[in-house]
Amino acid sequence: MKETPEKQLEFDPETYTNPILEECYRIKAEISAEFKTQAEFFAYLKAMEEEDKRNGIKYIPYDPSKCLPIEKSDDDD
C-alpha cells in the first residue's frame, strides 16, 4: 500500500536520506578505495573463496530452477 504525501506531513524529500542506502554508498566507497579495478576485486573474492575451501567451508551451488516465483498480492494497489 502506497502512502500519499498528505499522510507524511513531516517528510521532506529534499533533506531525506535513507540510512540503508547511505550504508551501501559507504561500503561501495571503501571497496573502490581499496581496489582500483573490478578485476582486482574479483581476484580478491576468488582468493577468499579458495581460502574458505581450504578451511573446510563448503559452498552450495546456486540453482535458479529451484527458485519460487514471487507472487504479487492484490493488496499492494
QUIBEL-V727577 format. One record per residue. N is the residue number from 1. RES is the residue in one letter. PHI is phi as a letter, one per 30 degrees, with the letter a starting at -180 (999 if undefined). Layout:
BEGIN
n=N res=RES phi=PHI
n=N res=RES phi=PHI
END
This chain:
BEGIN
n=1 res=M phi=999
n=2 res=K phi=c
n=3 res=E phi=c
n=4 res=T phi=d
n=5 res=P phi=e
n=6 res=E phi=d
n=7 res=K phi=d
n=8 res=Q phi=c
n=9 res=L phi=d
n=10 res=E phi=d
n=11 res=F phi=d
n=12 res=D phi=b
n=13 res=P phi=d
n=14 res=E phi=d
n=15 res=T phi=c
n=16 res=Y phi=d
n=17 res=T phi=b
n=18 res=N phi=d
n=19 res=P phi=d
n=20 res=I phi=d
n=21 res=L phi=d
n=22 res=E phi=d
n=23 res=E phi=d
n=24 res=C phi=d
n=25 res=Y phi=d
n=26 res=R phi=d
n=27 res=I phi=d
n=28 res=K phi=d
n=29 res=A phi=d
n=30 res=E phi=d
n=31 res=I phi=d
n=32 res=S phi=d
n=33 res=A phi=d
n=34 res=E phi=d
n=35 res=F phi=c
n=36 res=K phi=d
n=37 res=T phi=b
n=38 res=Q phi=d
n=39 res=A phi=d
n=40 res=E phi=d
n=41 res=F phi=d
n=42 res=F phi=d
n=43 res=A phi=d
n=44 res=Y phi=d
n=45 res=L phi=d
n=46 res=K phi=d
n=47 res=A phi=d
n=48 res=M phi=d
n=49 res=E phi=d
n=50 res=E phi=d
n=51 res=E phi=d
n=52 res=D phi=d
n=53 res=K phi=d
n=54 res=R phi=d
n=55 res=N phi=d
n=56 res=G phi=j
n=57 res=I phi=d
n=58 res=K phi=c
n=59 res=Y phi=c
n=60 res=I phi=c
n=61 res=P phi=d
n=62 res=Y phi=d
n=63 res=D phi=b
n=64 res=P phi=d
n=65 res=S phi=d
n=66 res=K phi=c
n=67 res=C phi=d
n=68 res=L phi=d
n=69 res=P phi=d
n=70 res=I phi=d
n=71 res=E phi=c
n=72 res=K phi=d
n=73 res=S phi=d
n=74 res=D phi=d
n=75 res=D phi=d
n=76 res=D phi=d
n=77 res=D phi=d
END
